[in-house]
Amino acid sequence: MITYALIFAITCYSMALLFNLFRVVKAPGVTDRVLALDTMAINAIAMIVLFGIWEGTALFFEASILYAMTGFVATVSFAKFILRGDIIE
């Protein structure tokens, strides 16, 4: 039963990643693109965790934490660049 749930969840998150990719390409403004990239990072973290459950190893959970920290820093950097035009003060 867990196998079917994992397949369903991976399919849903894959579709979400495709929709976010479409939003990154066709977004009307820069802020919408940054938000879509942040959402893509969250969906990618979920995919990594689901693959870790599928494989039954904890290594993927550690990788998802590292990816979450990287995604957070990237989102903050994009937002700071949009607001101020400079990342490093």
Biopython code that builds the backbone (N, CA, C, O; Angstrom):
import numpy as np
from Bio.PDB.StructureBuilder import StructureBuilder

atoms = [
    (1, "MET", "N", (0.812, -1.190, 0.000)),
    (1, "MET", "CA", (0.000, 0.000, 0.000)),
    (1, "MET", "C", (0.862, 1.263, 0.000)),
    (1, "MET", "O", (0.525, 2.256, -0.644)),
    (2, "ILE", "N", (1.976, 1.212, 0.727)),
    (2, "ILE", "CA", (2.857, 2.385, 0.769)),
    (2, "ILE", "C", (3.473, 2.649, -0.592)),
    (2, "ILE", "O", (3.776, 3.793, -0.930)),
    (3, "THR", "N", (3.657, 1.601, -1.372)),
    (3, "THR", "CA", (4.228, 1.766, -2.712)),
    (3, "THR", "C", (3.305, 2.589, -3.593)),
    (3, "THR", "O", (3.756, 3.473, -4.322)),
    (4, "TYR", "N", (2.012, 2.300, -3.525)),
    (4, "TYR", "CA", (1.058, 3.062, -4.327)),
    (4, "TYR", "C", (0.975, 4.516, -3.873)),
    (4, "TYR", "O", (0.839, 5.426, -4.691)),
    (5, "ALA", "N", (1.059, 4.724, -2.561)),
    (5, "ALA", "CA", (1.038, 6.085, -2.039)),
    (5, "ALA", "C", (2.273, 6.863, -2.476)),
    (5, "ALA", "O", (2.181, 8.045, -2.806)),
    (6, "LEU", "N", (3.423, 6.204, -2.478)),
    (6, "LEU", "CA", (4.651, 6.856, -2.930)),
    (6, "LEU", "C", (4.597, 7.180, -4.417)),
    (6, "LEU", "O", (5.025, 8.256, -4.834)),
    (7, "ILE", "N", (4.081, 6.266, -5.210)),
    (7, "ILE", "CA", (3.962, 6.532, -6.651)),
    (7, "ILE", "C", (3.026, 7.702, -6.906)),
    (7, "ILE", "O", (3.314, 8.563, -7.737)),
    (8, "PHE", "N", (1.908, 7.736, -6.195)),
    (8, "PHE", "CA", (0.956, 8.835, -6.343)),
    (8, "PHE", "C", (1.588, 10.167, -5.928)),
    (8, "PHE", "O", (1.436, 11.172, -6.621)),
    (9, "ALA", "N", (2.295, 10.168, -4.797)),
    (9, "ALA", "CA", (2.922, 11.399, -4.307)),
    (9, "ALA", "C", (4.022, 11.872, -5.253)),
    (9, "ALA", "O", (4.129, 13.068, -5.521)),
    (10, "ILE", "N", (4.828, 10.963, -5.756)),
    (10, "ILE", "CA", (5.889, 11.346, -6.693)),
    (10, "ILE", "C", (5.293, 11.903, -7.978)),
    (10, "ILE", "O", (5.825, 12.857, -8.546)),
    (11, "THR", "N", (4.199, 11.317, -8.437)),
    (11, "THR", "CA", (3.524, 11.829, -9.632)),
    (11, "THR", "C", (2.979, 13.236, -9.405)),
    (11, "THR", "O", (3.125, 14.112, -10.257)),
    (12, "CYS", "N", (2.353, 13.444, -8.257)),
    (12, "CYS", "CA", (1.798, 14.769, -7.954)),
    (12, "CYS", "C", (2.892, 15.829, -7.845)),
    (12, "CYS", "O", (2.747, 16.931, -8.376)),
    (13, "TYR", "N", (3.981, 15.499, -7.162)),
    (13, "TYR", "CA", (5.065, 16.470, -7.029)),
    (13, "TYR", "C", (5.788, 16.703, -8.355)),
    (13, "TYR", "O", (6.289, 17.800, -8.602)),
    (14, "SER", "N", (5.843, 15.690, -9.198)),
    (14, "SER", "CA", (6.430, 15.892, -10.526)),
    (14, "SER", "C", (5.584, 16.841, -11.361)),
    (14, "SER", "O", (6.116, 17.703, -12.060)),
    (15, "MET", "N", (4.268, 16.682, -11.287)),
    (15, "MET", "CA", (3.382, 17.609, -11.988)),
    (15, "MET", "C", (3.510, 19.017, -11.426)),
    (15, "MET", "O", (3.480, 19.995, -12.174)),
    (16, "ALA", "N", (3.652, 19.119, -10.113)),
    (16, "ALA", "CA", (3.818, 20.440, -9.491)),
    (16, "ALA", "C", (5.110, 21.103, -9.962)),
    (16, "ALA", "O", (5.146, 22.312, -10.193)),
    (17, "LEU", "N", (6.173, 20.306, -10.103)),
    (17, "LEU", "CA", (7.427, 20.864, -10.613)),
    (17, "LEU", "C", (7.286, 21.357, -12.043)),
    (17, "LEU", "O", (7.853, 22.389, -12.403)),
    (18, "LEU", "N", (6.541, 20.634, -12.855)),
    (18, "LEU", "CA", (6.314, 21.076, -14.234)),
    (18, "LEU", "C", (5.489, 22.363, -14.279)),
    (18, "LEU", "O", (5.782, 23.261, -15.068)),
    (19, "PHE", "N", (4.465, 22.455, -13.440)),
    (19, "PHE", "CA", (3.662, 23.668, -13.386)),
    (19, "PHE", "C", (4.491, 24.855, -12.902)),
    (19, "PHE", "O", (4.332, 25.971, -13.396)),
    (20, "ASN", "N", (5.377, 24.612, -11.934)),
    (20, "ASN", "CA", (6.251, 25.688, -11.456)),
    (20, "ASN", "C", (7.243, 26.115, -12.528)),
    (20, "ASN", "O", (7.546, 27.301, -12.663)),
    (21, "LEU", "N", (7.743, 25.160, -13.282)),
    (21, "LEU", "CA", (8.648, 25.496, -14.376)),
    (21, "LEU", "C", (7.940, 26.361, -15.405)),
    (21, "LEU", "O", (8.515, 27.321, -15.917)),
    (22, "PHE", "N", (6.702, 26.024, -15.706)),
    (22, "PHE", "CA", (5.908, 26.849, -16.620)),
    (22, "PHE", "C", (5.734, 28.253, -16.051)),
    (22, "PHE", "O", (5.791, 29.234, -16.791)),
    (23, "ARG", "N", (5.519, 28.353, -14.732)),
    (23, "ARG", "CA", (5.339, 29.661, -14.100)),
    (23, "ARG", "C", (6.638, 30.471, -14.112)),
    (23, "ARG", "O", (6.601, 31.696, -14.222)),
    (24, "VAL", "N", (7.772, 29.802, -14.001)),
    (24, "VAL", "CA", (9.050, 30.517, -14.072)),
    (24, "VAL", "C", (9.234, 31.117, -15.461)),
    (24, "VAL", "O", (9.728, 32.237, -15.593)),
    (25, "VAL", "N", (8.848, 30.390, -16.483)),
    (25, "VAL", "CA", (9.030, 30.858, -17.862)),
    (25, "VAL", "C", (8.021, 31.939, -18.222)),
    (25, "VAL", "O", (8.382, 32.930, -18.856)),
    (26, "LYS", "N", (6.763, 31.765, -17.830)),
    (26, "LYS", "CA", (5.688, 32.646, -18.281)),
    (26, "LYS", "C", (5.206, 33.650, -17.235)),
    (26, "LYS", "O", (4.147, 34.249, -17.424)),
    (27, "ALA", "N", (5.922, 33.853, -16.167)),
    (27, "ALA", "CA", (5.468, 34.773, -15.118)),
    (27, "ALA", "C", (5.542, 36.219, -15.598)),
    (27, "ALA", "O", (6.453, 36.583, -16.341)),
    (28, "PRO", "N", (4.574, 37.050, -15.170)),
    (28, "PRO", "CA", (4.573, 38.439, -15.624)),
    (28, "PRO", "C", (5.659, 39.305, -14.973)),
    (28, "PRO", "O", (6.088, 40.293, -15.569)),
    (29, "GLY", "N", (6.104, 38.956, -13.776)),
    (29, "GLY", "CA", (7.096, 39.780, -13.097)),
    (29, "GLY", "C", (8.200, 38.957, -12.470)),
    (29, "GLY", "O", (8.130, 37.730, -12.397)),
    (30, "VAL", "N", (9.217, 39.664, -12.023)),
    (30, "VAL", "CA", (10.376, 39.000, -11.424)),
    (30, "VAL", "C", (10.010, 38.367, -10.092)),
    (30, "VAL", "O", (10.489, 37.282, -9.763)),
    (31, "THR", "N", (9.157, 39.049, -9.321)),
    (31, "THR", "CA", (8.781, 38.499, -8.013)),
    (31, "THR", "C", (8.019, 37.185, -8.158)),
    (31, "THR", "O", (8.182, 36.280, -7.341)),
    (32, "ASP", "N", (7.191, 37.077, -9.190)),
    (32, "ASP", "CA", (6.484, 35.817, -9.430)),
    (32, "ASP", "C", (7.449, 34.706, -9.802)),
    (32, "ASP", "O", (7.239, 33.550, -9.434)),
    (33, "ARG", "N", (8.489, 35.042, -10.517)),
    (33, "ARG", "CA", (9.487, 34.032, -10.883)),
    (33, "ARG", "C", (10.283, 33.565, -9.669)),
    (33, "ARG", "O", (10.589, 32.380, -9.541)),
    (34, "VAL", "N", (10.616, 34.492, -8.783)),
    (34, "VAL", "CA", (11.342, 34.113, -7.565)),
    (34, "VAL", "C", (10.461, 33.227, -6.692)),
    (34, "VAL", "O", (10.940, 32.244, -6.127)),
    (35, "LEU", "N", (9.195, 33.561, -6.579)),
    (35, "LEU", "CA", (8.279, 32.739, -5.808)),
    (35, "LEU", "C", (8.131, 31.347, -6.421)),
    (35, "LEU", "O", (8.059, 30.356, -5.694)),
    (36, "ALA", "N", (8.084, 31.263, -7.752)),
    (36, "ALA", "CA", (7.994, 29.969, -8.419)),
    (36, "ALA", "C", (9.269, 29.152, -8.198)),
    (36, "ALA", "O", (9.201, 27.937, -8.012)),
    (37, "LEU", "N", (10.424, 29.808, -8.217)),
    (37, "LEU", "CA", (11.678, 29.093, -7.948)),
    (37, "LEU", "C", (11.726, 28.577, -6.519)),
    (37, "LEU", "O", (12.213, 27.473, -6.276)),
    (38, "ASP", "N", (11.226, 29.365, -5.569)),
    (38, "ASP", "CA", (11.177, 28.927, -4.178)),
    (38, "ASP", "C", (10.239, 27.736, -4.028)),
    (38, "ASP", "O", (10.543, 26.790, -3.302)),
    (39, "THR", "N", (9.117, 27.780, -4.701)),
    (39, "THR", "CA", (8.187, 26.659, -4.651)),
    (39, "THR", "C", (8.787, 25.424, -5.314)),
    (39, "THR", "O", (8.544, 24.302, -4.869)),
    (40, "MET", "N", (9.565, 25.621, -6.370)),
    (40, "MET", "CA", (10.254, 24.493, -6.999)),
    (40, "MET", "C", (11.252, 23.861, -6.028)),
    (40, "MET", "O", (11.401, 22.640, -5.997)),
    (41, "ALA", "N", (11.927, 24.684, -5.245)),
    (41, "ALA", "CA", (12.872, 24.151, -4.256)),
    (41, "ALA", "C", (12.136, 23.322, -3.209)),
    (41, "ALA", "O", (12.616, 22.263, -2.806)),
    (42, "ILE", "N", (10.980, 23.795, -2.768)),
    (42, "ILE", "CA", (10.200, 23.046, -1.779)),
    (42, "ILE", "C", (9.723, 21.725, -2.360)),
    (42, "ILE", "O", (9.777, 20.696, -1.687)),
    (43, "ASN", "N", (9.258, 21.743, -3.603)),
    (43, "ASN", "CA", (8.810, 20.509, -4.246)),
    (43, "ASN", "C", (9.976, 19.546, -4.473)),
    (43, "ASN", "O", (9.807, 18.333, -4.355)),
    (44, "ALA", "N", (11.137, 20.070, -4.791)),
    (44, "ALA", "CA", (12.313, 19.211, -4.964)),
    (44, "ALA", "C", (12.717, 18.566, -3.637)),
    (44, "ALA", "O", (13.133, 17.408, -3.607)),
    (45, "ILE", "N", (12.593, 19.309, -2.553)),
    (45, "ILE", "CA", (12.877, 18.739, -1.229)),
    (45, "ILE", "C", (11.914, 17.602, -0.935)),
    (45, "ILE", "O", (12.315, 16.560, -0.418)),
    (46, "ALA", "N", (10.647, 17.802, -1.262)),
    (46, "ALA", "CA", (9.664, 16.738, -1.051)),
    (46, "ALA", "C", (9.988, 15.518, -1.905)),
    (46, "ALA", "O", (9.836, 14.383, -1.453)),
    (47, "MET", "N", (10.431, 15.746, -3.131)),
    (47, "MET", "CA", (10.797, 14.622, -4.003)),
    (47, "MET", "C", (11.999, 13.855, -3.437)),
    (47, "MET", "O", (12.033, 12.626, -3.488)),
    (48, "ILE", "N", (12.969, 14.574, -2.907)),
    (48, "ILE", "CA", (14.145, 13.918, -2.312)),
    (48, "ILE", "C", (13.726, 13.077, -1.113)),
    (48, "ILE", "O", (14.199, 11.952, -0.944)),
    (49, "VAL", "N", (12.838, 13.620, -0.279)),
    (49, "VAL", "CA", (12.370, 12.874, 0.885)),
    (49, "VAL", "C", (11.583, 11.634, 0.457)),
    (49, "VAL", "O", (11.758, 10.555, 1.024)),
    (50, "LEU", "N", (10.723, 11.793, -0.538)),
    (50, "LEU", "CA", (9.956, 10.640, -1.021)),
    (50, "LEU", "C", (10.868, 9.563, -1.599)),
    (50, "LEU", "O", (10.635, 8.371, -1.396)),
    (51, "PHE", "N", (11.901, 9.982, -2.318)),
    (51, "PHE", "CA", (12.845, 8.995, -2.852)),
    (51, "PHE", "C", (13.608, 8.315, -1.717)),
    (51, "PHE", "O", (13.937, 7.133, -1.813)),
    (52, "GLY", "N", (13.893, 9.059, -0.639)),
    (52, "GLY", "CA", (14.533, 8.453, 0.527)),
    (52, "GLY", "C", (13.646, 7.417, 1.192)),
    (52, "GLY", "O", (14.126, 6.381, 1.651)),
    (53, "ILE", "N", (12.339, 7.700, 1.245)),
    (53, "ILE", "CA", (11.405, 6.711, 1.789)),
    (53, "ILE", "C", (11.361, 5.491, 0.877)),
    (53, "ILE", "O", (11.332, 4.352, 1.344)),
    (54, "TRP", "N", (11.355, 5.745, -0.429)),
    (54, "TRP", "CA", (11.297, 4.646, -1.411)),
    (54, "TRP", "C", (12.508, 3.726, -1.259)),
    (54, "TRP", "O", (12.374, 2.503, -1.271)),
    (55, "GLU", "N", (13.692, 4.327, -1.117)),
    (55, "GLU", "CA", (14.926, 3.541, -1.011)),
    (55, "GLU", "C", (15.159, 3.003, 0.398)),
    (55, "GLU", "O", (15.898, 2.033, 0.566)),
    (56, "GLY", "N", (14.550, 3.607, 1.408)),
    (56, "GLY", "CA", (14.708, 3.138, 2.772)),
    (56, "GLY", "C", (16.027, 3.518, 3.414)),
    (56, "GLY", "O", (16.540, 2.785, 4.260)),
    (57, "THR", "N", (16.578, 4.650, 3.025)),
    (57, "THR", "CA", (17.838, 5.106, 3.602)),
    (57, "THR", "C", (17.692, 6.537, 4.130)),
    (57, "THR", "O", (16.886, 7.317, 3.622)),
    (58, "ALA", "N", (18.468, 6.861, 5.134)),
    (58, "ALA", "CA", (18.385, 8.184, 5.751)),
    (58, "ALA", "C", (19.300, 9.198, 5.078)),
    (58, "ALA", "O", (19.269, 10.379, 5.423)),
    (59, "LEU", "N", (20.093, 8.769, 4.148)),
    (59, "LEU", "CA", (21.020, 9.674, 3.478)),
    (59, "LEU", "C", (20.281, 10.774, 2.718)),
    (59, "LEU", "O", (20.745, 11.913, 2.662)),
    (60, "PHE", "N", (19.144, 10.436, 2.141)),
    (60, "PHE", "CA", (18.382, 11.411, 1.370)),
    (60, "PHE", "C", (17.763, 12.479, 2.261)),
    (60, "PHE", "O", (17.544, 13.603, 1.810)),
    (61, "PHE", "N", (17.477, 12.152, 3.512)),
    (61, "PHE", "CA", (16.931, 13.138, 4.420)),
    (61, "PHE", "C", (17.969, 14.211, 4.750)),
    (61, "PHE", "O", (17.640, 15.393, 4.848)),
    (62, "GLU", "N", (19.207, 13.794, 4.917)),
    (62, "GLU", "CA", (20.281, 14.752, 5.140)),
    (62, "GLU", "C", (20.505, 15.628, 3.914)),
    (62, "GLU", "O", (20.763, 16.826, 4.034)),
    (63, "ALA", "N", (20.406, 15.024, 2.740)),
    (63, "ALA", "CA", (20.539, 15.797, 1.501)),
    (63, "ALA", "C", (19.402, 16.794, 1.368)),
    (63, "ALA", "O", (19.614, 17.907, 0.885)),
    (64, "SER", "N", (18.203, 16.420, 1.785)),
    (64, "SER", "CA", (17.074, 17.348, 1.697)),
    (64, "SER", "C", (17.251, 18.527, 2.650)),
    (64, "SER", "O", (16.842, 19.642, 2.328)),
    (65, "ILE", "N", (17.840, 18.304, 3.790)),
    (65, "ILE", "CA", (18.103, 19.412, 4.726)),
    (65, "ILE", "C", (19.127, 20.375, 4.128)),
    (65, "ILE", "O", (18.964, 21.591, 4.220)),
    (66, "LEU", "N", (20.170, 19.841, 3.523)),
    (66, "LEU", "CA", (21.164, 20.702, 2.877)),
    (66, "LEU", "C", (20.557, 21.485, 1.715)),
    (66, "LEU", "O", (20.862, 22.663, 1.528)),
    (67, "TYR", "N", (19.704, 20.834, 0.943)),
    (67, "TYR", "CA", (19.046, 21.510, -0.171)),
    (67, "TYR", "C", (18.082, 22.581, 0.329)),
    (67, "TYR", "O", (17.928, 23.625, -0.305)),
    (68, "ALA", "N", (17.432, 22.323, 1.467)),
    (68, "ALA", "CA", (16.528, 23.325, 2.049)),
    (68, "ALA", "C", (17.295, 24.566, 2.484)),
    (68, "ALA", "O", (16.840, 25.690, 2.268)),
    (69, "MET", "N", (18.456, 24.365, 3.095)),
    (69, "MET", "CA", (19.256, 25.526, 3.508)),
    (69, "MET", "C", (19.747, 26.311, 2.295)),
    (69, "MET", "O", (19.736, 27.542, 2.306)),
    (70, "THR", "N", (20.168, 25.616, 1.271)),
    (70, "THR", "CA", (20.623, 26.283, 0.046)),
    (70, "THR", "C", (19.480, 27.032, -0.627)),
    (70, "THR", "O", (19.666, 28.155, -1.097)),
    (71, "GLY", "N", (18.315, 26.427, -0.677)),
    (71, "GLY", "CA", (17.152, 27.077, -1.274)),
    (71, "GLY", "C", (16.729, 28.313, -0.506)),
    (71, "GLY", "O", (16.332, 29.311, -1.106)),
    (72, "PHE", "N", (16.809, 28.257, 0.822)),
    (72, "PHE", "CA", (16.465, 29.421, 1.638)),
    (72, "PHE", "C", (17.426, 30.576, 1.381)),
    (72, "PHE", "O", (17.001, 31.719, 1.212)),
    (73, "VAL", "N", (18.700, 30.278, 1.351)),
    (73, "VAL", "CA", (19.697, 31.325, 1.097)),
    (73, "VAL", "C", (19.513, 31.924, -0.292)),
    (73, "VAL", "O", (19.638, 33.136, -0.468)),
    (74, "ALA", "N", (19.220, 31.089, -1.270)),
    (74, "ALA", "CA", (19.005, 31.587, -2.631)),
    (74, "ALA", "C", (17.777, 32.485, -2.703)),
    (74, "ALA", "O", (17.816, 33.522, -3.364)),
    (75, "THR", "N", (16.694, 32.111, -2.042)),
    (75, "THR", "CA", (15.485, 32.931, -2.047)),
    (75, "THR", "C", (15.717, 34.263, -1.371)),
    (75, "THR", "O", (15.266, 35.296, -1.865)),
    (76, "VAL", "N", (16.412, 34.254, -0.249)),
    (76, "VAL", "CA", (16.709, 35.508, 0.444)),
    (76, "VAL", "C", (17.617, 36.383, -0.412)),
    (76, "VAL", "O", (17.440, 37.601, -0.453)),
    (77, "SER", "N", (18.574, 35.786, -1.087)),
    (77, "SER", "CA", (19.468, 36.558, -1.956)),
    (77, "SER", "C", (18.720, 37.182, -3.123)),
    (77, "SER", "O", (18.955, 38.342, -3.461)),
    (78, "PHE", "N", (17.819, 36.420, -3.744)),
    (78, "PHE", "CA", (17.008, 36.965, -4.834)),
    (78, "PHE", "C", (16.138, 38.117, -4.349)),
    (78, "PHE", "O", (16.040, 39.152, -5.008)),
    (79, "ALA", "N", (15.507, 37.931, -3.190)),
    (79, "ALA", "CA", (14.628, 38.975, -2.658)),
    (79, "ALA", "C", (15.420, 40.238, -2.325)),
    (79, "ALA", "O", (14.968, 41.350, -2.596)),
    (80, "LYS", "N", (16.595, 40.060, -1.741)),
    (80, "LYS", "CA", (17.429, 41.216, -1.420)),
    (80, "LYS", "C", (17.904, 41.925, -2.687)),
    (80, "LYS", "O", (17.982, 43.153, -2.723)),
    (81, "PHE", "N", (18.219, 41.158, -3.715)),
    (81, "PHE", "CA", (18.639, 41.756, -4.975)),
    (81, "PHE", "C", (17.498, 42.529, -5.624)),
    (81, "PHE", "O", (17.718, 43.599, -6.191)),
    (82, "ILE", "N", (16.291, 42.000, -5.546)),
    (82, "ILE", "CA", (15.134, 42.698, -6.122)),
    (82, "ILE", "C", (14.858, 43.994, -5.362)),
    (82, "ILE", "O", (14.565, 45.020, -5.976)),
    (83, "LEU", "N", (14.949, 43.957, -4.047)),
    (83, "LEU", "CA", (14.633, 45.140, -3.246)),
    (83, "LEU", "C", (15.704, 46.215, -3.342)),
    (83, "LEU", "O", (15.384, 47.393, -3.501)),
    (84, "ARG", "N", (16.968, 45.827, -3.247)),
    (84, "ARG", "CA", (18.040, 46.810, -3.134)),
    (84, "ARG", "C", (18.928, 46.922, -4.371)),
    (84, "ARG", "O", (19.602, 47.935, -4.556)),
    (85, "GLY", "N", (18.934, 45.898, -5.213)),
    (85, "GLY", "CA", (19.782, 45.928, -6.386)),
    (85, "GLY", "C", (21.205, 45.499, -6.099)),
    (85, "GLY", "O", (22.056, 45.516, -6.988)),
    (86, "ASP", "N", (21.472, 45.108, -4.837)),
    (86, "ASP", "CA", (22.816, 44.680, -4.447)),
    (86, "ASP", "C", (22.660, 43.602, -3.383)),
    (86, "ASP", "O", (21.801, 43.720, -2.509)),
    (87, "ILE", "N", (23.458, 42.577, -3.442)),
    (87, "ILE", "CA", (23.344, 41.492, -2.482)),
    (87, "ILE", "C", (24.252, 41.727, -1.279)),
    (87, "ILE", "O", (23.842, 41.531, -0.135)),
    (88, "ILE", "N", (25.471, 42.143, -1.542)),
    (88, "ILE", "CA", (26.440, 42.360, -0.476)),
    (88, "ILE", "C", (26.529, 43.853, -0.209)),
    (88, "ILE", "O", (26.744, 44.656, -1.116)),
    (89, "GLU", "N", (26.359, 44.201, 1.060)),
    (89, "GLU", "CA", (26.395, 45.632, 1.417)),
    (89, "GLU", "C", (27.784, 46.082, 1.768)),
    (89, "GLU", "O", (27.992, 47.252, 2.091)),
]
sb = StructureBuilder()
sb.init_structure("model")
sb.init_model(0)
sb.init_chain("A")
sb.init_seg("    ")
for serial, (resi, resn, name, xyz) in enumerate(atoms, 1):
    if name == "N":
        sb.init_residue(resn, " ", resi, " ")
    sb.init_atom(name, np.array(xyz, "f"), 0.0, 1.0, " ", f" {name:<3s}", serial, name[0])
structure = sb.get_structure()
